[in-house]
């Protein structure tokens, strides 16, 4: 029993000594391998570009909303039931083309009634004119009778004084003259009455004519036509609906070529622009030369260039922004009202701007950094101050010099001071 325990201890000690000997042999062999030229671990490969200077346009971007150049709301001017929709929604319509029709029968009946009243008033006018002619003729007869009886009175008066005739003859002549004067007054009154009837008839004709015109206008309002060339939207009311001037917009037609884009600039931007161009003439001349670009919702740049259209008369007190508008050609009406995009415009030229790719810039705890490779291929990580973006590049204001080799690809593999293997950046 005692011998077996001693043998186990010897065996355990021998095993430990064997492992130590193997470790010493391996440690002794490694230096010999290095001396024989074993290959070192490869350096990390990074792709670099040279920071370059260039005169570049500096752009500003604003969120824009598209709208029709002219938006015409189609509303009912009279009350009635829609009986026809004469266009296909979303299709192009021409100015004057029929869009909707309201039941015209009540308005046709009103027009017929107004025409009948007009004809009646015209008949009354002719009747009054005939009465005037008859009254004027009676006046002429009465004037002739009165002149004759007046002559009798004038002749009989001296004869009666001379007692050449009886007093009765003179009295008869005088009474006849008075009767003739009364008849003349009656005839003249009939003339005035006839003239008054003519005036009333003429007034009735004017009123009836106005009623006819109103009825014709209302009948015309039963045809809802397009006031412009454009594209109508979806109809808000369908055939059979009762419409009235209070029923709201039935549809809207928009002129889409050119199309209008609204965007807002800050009050500070407007002040800076107005300070650089202090007169309305200078501002107009400058804006007429500016070219607008439209970046669509999918990030693509609309191929047609736009121009500045107008600035609103006031700054919005709630947002501190001023509303601007631009016009873009829209052949084929591919752009539609309600779309969103970004309006981009070059606001100035920055001379000798230092550019690096946006991919080369990283952010750490709120600071922007780039990694450059020096002449010994060592990594130097720097904090930089950036300006505006130009396409896929950043303008660097501080932290980079012209010609610095900036790492674009492989940033995840590097650290400060590491030696790397730089290669030219290949644009993806």
C-alpha positions in Angstrom: 0.0 0.0 0.0 2.9 2.4 0.9 4.8 1.6 -2.3 1.8 2.3 -4.5 1.4 5.8 -3.0 5.1 6.6 -3.6 4.8 5.5 -7.2 1.8 7.8 -7.9 3.7 10.8 -6.5 6.7 10.0 -8.7 4.5 9.6 -11.7 2.7 13.0 -11.0 6.1 14.8 -10.6 7.4 13.3 -13.8 4.3 14.6 -15.7 4.7 18.1 -14.4 8.4 18.2 -15.3 7.6 16.9 -18.8 5.1 19.8 -19.4 7.7 22.3 -18.2 10.3 20.9 -20.6 7.9 21.1 -23.5 7.1 24.8 -22.8 10.8 25.6 -22.6 11.4 23.9 -25.9 8.6 25.9 -27.6 9.8 29.2 -26.1 13.3 28.5 -27.4 12.1 27.6 -30.9 10.1 30.9 -31.5 13.1 33.3 -31.6 14.7 31.0 -34.2 11.6 31.2 -36.4 11.6 35.0 -36.2 15.3 35.0 -37.1 14.5 32.8 -40.1 12.1 35.5 -41.5 8.6 34.4 -40.6 6.0 36.9 -42.2 4.6 39.6 -39.8 0.8 40.3 -39.5 -0.5 42.4 -42.5 -1.3 46.1 -42.0 -4.9 47.2 -42.2 -5.8 48.5 -45.6 -7.7 51.8 -45.9 -8.9 53.9 -48.8 -7.9 57.6 -48.8 -8.6 60.7 -50.9 -6.7 64.0 -50.9 -8.5 67.0 -49.4 -8.9 69.3 -52.4 -9.7 73.0 -52.8 -12.3 74.2 -55.2 -14.6 77.2 -55.9 -18.1 75.8 -55.2 -21.6 77.2 -55.1 -23.1 77.1 -51.6 -26.7 75.9 -51.7 -29.6 76.5 -49.3 -32.5 74.1 -49.2 -36.1 74.7 -48.0 -39.1 72.3 -47.7 -41.5 73.0 -50.6 -45.2 72.3 -51.3 -46.4 72.0 -54.9 -49.6 73.8 -56.0 -51.3 74.6 -59.2 -50.4 77.9 -61.0 -54.1 78.6 -61.1 -56.6 76.7 -58.9 -60.2 77.2 -59.9 -62.9 76.0 -57.5 -66.1 74.8 -59.3 -69.2 75.7 -57.2 -72.9 75.8 -57.9 -74.4 79.3 -58.4 -78.0 78.1 -58.3 -79.9 75.4 -56.4 -80.8 72.1 -58.1 -80.1 68.5 -58.7 -77.0 67.3 -60.5 -78.1 65.4 -63.6 -74.8 65.0 -65.5 -71.0 64.7 -65.0 -69.5 65.4 -68.4 -65.8 64.8 -67.8 -63.5 62.0 -66.6 -61.8 62.8 -63.3 -58.0 63.5 -63.7 -58.2 64.1 -67.5 -57.3 67.3 -69.1 -60.2 69.7 -69.8 -60.3 72.9 -71.9 -61.6 76.3 -71.0 -65.4 76.4 -71.5 -65.8 72.6 -71.5 -68.9 71.2 -69.7 -68.2 69.6 -66.4 -71.5 69.2 -64.6 -75.2 70.0 -65.5 -77.9 70.9 -63.0 -81.5 70.1 -63.9 -82.4 73.1 -66.1 -86.2 72.6 -66.3 -87.2 74.9 -63.4 -84.9 77.7 -64.7 -86.3 77.2 -68.3 -89.8 77.6 -66.9 -88.8 80.8 -65.1 -87.2 82.1 -68.3 -90.3 81.4 -70.3 -92.4 83.2 -67.8 -90.1 86.2 -67.9 -90.3 86.3 -71.7 -94.1 86.2 -71.4 -94.1 89.1 -69.0 -91.7 91.0 -71.3 -94.1 90.5 -74.3 -97.0 91.6 -72.2 -95.2 94.8 -71.1 -94.2 95.5 -74.7 -97.9 95.1 -75.7 -98.9 97.6 -73.0 -96.3 100.0 -74.3 -97.8 99.8 -77.8 -101.3 100.3 -76.4 -100.2 103.4 -74.4 -98.6 104.8 -77.5 -101.8 104.4 -79.5 -103.7 106.1 -76.7 -101.2 108.9 -76.8 -101.7 109.4 -80.5 -105.5 109.4 -80.0 -105.3 111.9 -77.2 -103.0 114.1 -79.1 -105.5 114.1 -82.0 -108.3 115.0 -79.6 -106.2 117.8 -78.3 -105.8 119.1 -81.9 -109.6 119.0 -82.4 -110.3 120.6 -79.1 -107.8 123.4 -79.8 -109.5 124.1 -83.1 -112.9 124.2 -81.5 -111.7 126.5 -78.8 -110.1 128.9 -81.2 -113.4 129.0 -83.2 -115.5 129.7 -80.1 -113.0 132.3 -79.0 -113.4 134.1 -82.3 -117.2 134.1 -81.8 -116.8 135.7 -78.4 -114.3 138.2 -79.8 -116.7 139.1 -82.6 -119.9 139.1 -80.6 -118.7 141.3 -77.8 -118.5 144.6 -79.7 -121.8 143.8 -81.5 -123.5 143.2 -78.2 -122.2 146.6 -77.0 -123.7 148.2 -80.1 -126.9 146.2 -79.6 -126.4 144.7 -83.1 -127.0 141.3 -81.5 -128.9 140.2 -78.5 -127.2 139.6 -75.1 -128.3 136.0 -75.4 -126.2 135.5 -78.5 -123.1 136.8 -76.7 -123.9 134.6 -73.7 -124.2 131.5 -75.9 -120.9 132.3 -77.6 -119.2 132.7 -74.2 -120.6 129.4 -72.9 -119.5 127.6 -76.0 -116.0 129.0 -75.6 -115.9 127.9 -72.0 -117.1 124.4 -73.0 -114.4 124.2 -75.7 -111.7 125.2 -73.2 -112.9 122.5 -70.9 -112.8 119.9 -73.7 -109.2 121.1 -74.5 -108.1 120.5 -70.9 -109.6 117.1 -70.9 -107.9 116.2 -74.1 -104.6 117.5 -72.7 -105.1 115.4 -69.6 -105.7 112.3 -71.7 -102.3 113.1 -73.4 -100.5 113.2 -70.0 -102.3 110.0 -69.0 -101.2 108.3 -72.1 -97.6 109.5 -71.6 -97.6 108.3 -68.0 -98.9 104.9 -69.3 -96.0 104.8 -71.8 -93.5 105.6 -69.0 -95.0 102.8 -66.9 -94.9 100.4 -69.8 -91.3 101.3 -70.5 -90.4 100.7 -66.9 -92.3 97.4 -67.0 -90.3 96.4 -70.1 -87.0 97.2 -68.3 -88.1 95.2 -65.3 -89.2 92.3 -67.5 -86.0 92.5 -69.6 -84.0 92.3 -66.3 -86.1 89.3 -65.3 -85.4 87.7 -68.6 -81.6 88.4 -68.3 -81.6 87.0 -64.7 -83.5 83.9 -65.9 -81.1 83.4 -68.7 -78.1 83.8 -66.4 -79.6 81.3 -63.9 -80.3 78.9 -66.8 -76.7 79.3 -67.9 -75.5 78.5 -64.3 -77.1 75.1 -64.7 -74.1 74.3 -67.0 -70.9 74.2 -64.9 -68.0 74.7 -67.3 -64.3 74.9 -66.8 -63.0 78.5 -66.6 -59.4 77.5 -67.4 -57.4 74.8 -69.3 -56.3 72.3 -66.6 -56.9 69.0 -64.8 -59.9 68.6 -62.6 -59.8 66.7 -59.3 -62.2 64.1 -57.9 -65.8 65.2 -57.8 -67.0 65.8 -54.2 -70.6 65.5 -55.2 -72.2 62.9 -57.5 -75.1 62.8 -59.9 -78.4 63.1 -58.0 -76.9 65.4 -55.3 -78.8 68.5 -54.4 -76.4 71.5 -54.8 -76.6 75.1 -53.9 -74.3 78.1 -53.5 -73.9 77.0 -49.9 -73.0 73.4 -50.7 -69.2 74.0 -51.2 -66.7 73.1 -53.9 -67.8 70.4 -56.3 -64.3 69.9 -57.8 -61.2 72.0 -58.4 -59.3 72.5 -61.6 -55.6 73.3 -61.6 -53.3 74.7 -64.3 -50.2 72.5 -63.9 -47.7 73.8 -66.5 -46.0 75.7 -65.0 -46.5 74.4 -61.5 -46.0 76.6 -58.4 -43.8 75.6 -55.5 -44.3 77.3 -52.1 -41.4 77.3 -49.6 -40.5 79.4 -46.6 -37.3 81.2 -45.7 -36.4 82.4 -42.3 -36.6 86.1 -41.4 -32.8 86.1 -40.8 -32.2 84.8 -44.4 -34.5 87.5 -45.8 -32.8 90.2 -43.8 -29.4 89.1 -45.0 -30.6 89.1 -48.6 -32.3 92.5 -48.3 -29.1 93.9 -46.7 -26.9 92.7 -49.6 -29.5 94.0 -52.2 -31.0 97.1 -50.6 -33.3 98.2 -53.4 -36.3 96.5 -55.0 -34.6 96.8 -58.4 -31.4 95.1 -57.2 -33.4 92.3 -55.5 -35.5 91.7 -58.6 -32.5 91.7 -60.9 -30.7 89.2 -58.6 -33.6 86.9 -58.1 -34.3 86.8 -61.9 -30.9 85.3 -62.3 -31.2 82.6 -59.6 -32.0 79.1 -60.7 -34.1 76.8 -58.5 -33.8 73.0 -58.3 -36.5 70.7 -57.0 -35.5 67.6 -55.1 -38.5 65.2 -55.1 -39.7 63.0 -52.2 -37.7 60.0 -53.5 -34.4 62.0 -53.5 -34.2 62.5 -57.2 -33.6 65.9 -58.7 -36.4 67.1 -61.0 -34.8 67.7 -64.5 -36.5 71.0 -65.2 -35.0 74.1 -63.6 -37.3 76.6 -61.9 -37.2 80.4 -61.4 -38.2 82.7 -58.5 -41.8 83.9 -58.8 -42.7 86.1 -55.8 -42.2 86.8 -52.0 -45.2 87.3 -49.7 -46.0 90.7 -48.5 -45.3 89.9 -44.8 -43.4 87.7 -42.4 -45.6 85.2 -40.5 -45.6 86.4 -36.9 -46.2 82.8 -35.6 -43.2 81.2 -37.4 -40.9 84.1 -38.1 -40.7 83.0 -41.8 -41.6 84.5 -45.1 -43.4 82.6 -47.8 -41.8 82.4 -51.2 -42.9 80.8 -54.5 -41.1 79.5 -57.5 -42.3 78.3 -60.9 -41.1 75.0 -62.6 -42.0 73.9 -66.1 -44.2 70.8 -65.9 -44.5 69.2 -69.4 -46.7 66.2 -69.3 -48.2 67.3 -66.0 -46.0 64.8 -64.1 -45.9 67.0 -61.0 -49.2 67.4 -59.1 -50.5 69.7 -56.4 -49.9 68.5 -52.9 -46.5 66.9 -53.5 -43.7 67.7 -51.1 -40.1 68.3 -52.1 -37.0 70.4 -51.3 -36.2 73.6 -53.1 -32.5 74.2 -53.6 -30.9 77.4 -54.7 -27.2 78.5 -54.9 -26.9 81.5 -52.6 -23.2 82.4 -53.1 -19.9 81.1 -54.5 -17.3 80.1 -51.9 -13.8 80.5 -53.2 -11.1 77.9 -52.4 -13.4 75.7 -50.4 -11.7 72.7 -48.9 -13.7 69.5 -49.6 -13.7 66.0 -48.2 -16.3 63.2 -48.8 -19.1 63.0 -46.3 -18.3 59.3 -45.8 -15.0 60.4 -44.3 -16.6 62.3 -41.4 -17.6 60.6 -38.2 -19.3 61.9 -35.1 -18.3 61.3 -31.5 -20.1 62.8 -28.5 -21.3 65.8 -30.6 -18.0 66.5 -32.3 -17.1 65.8 -35.9 -13.9 63.9 -36.7 -11.9 62.8 -39.6 -8.9 60.4 -39.8 -5.9 61.4 -41.9 -2.8 59.4 -42.9 0.6 61.1 -42.5 3.8 60.6 -44.6 4.7 57.6 -42.4 1.2 56.0 -43.0 0.2 56.6 -39.4 -3.3 57.5 -38.5 -4.0 60.9 -37.1 -7.6 61.5 -35.9 -8.6 65.2 -35.8 -11.6 67.2 -34.7 -12.9 69.4 -37.6 -15.4 72.2 -38.1 -17.6 71.8 -41.1 -19.5 74.2 -43.3 -22.3 73.3 -45.8 -22.6 70.1 -47.8 -21.9 70.2 -51.5 -23.3 67.2 -53.2 -21.6 64.2 -51.5 -18.9 66.4 -49.9 -18.5 68.5 -46.8 -16.8 71.9 -46.8 -14.2 71.8 -44.0 -13.5 75.1 -42.3 -10.9 73.9 -39.7 -8.9 70.8 -39.1 -7.7 69.8 -42.6 -5.1 71.3 -44.9 -5.1 71.0 -48.7 -3.5 67.7 -49.8 -4.1 65.8 -46.6 -4.9 62.2 -47.2 -8.2 61.5 -45.6 -9.5 58.0 -44.8 -12.8 57.3 -46.5 -13.1 53.5 -46.2 -11.8 51.3 -43.3 -12.6 53.7 -40.5 -13.9 50.9 -38.3 -10.4 49.2 -38.4 -8.2 52.1 -37.2 -7.2 53.8 -34.0 -4.9 56.8 -33.2 -1.3 56.3 -34.2 -1.9 53.0 -36.0 0.2 52.3 -39.1 -2.0 51.4 -42.1 -1.7 50.6 -45.7 -3.4 53.5 -47.7 -4.8 53.0 -51.1 -6.7 55.4 -53.4 -10.4 55.5 -52.7 -12.6 53.8 -55.3 -15.9 55.6 -55.8 -18.8 53.1 -55.3 
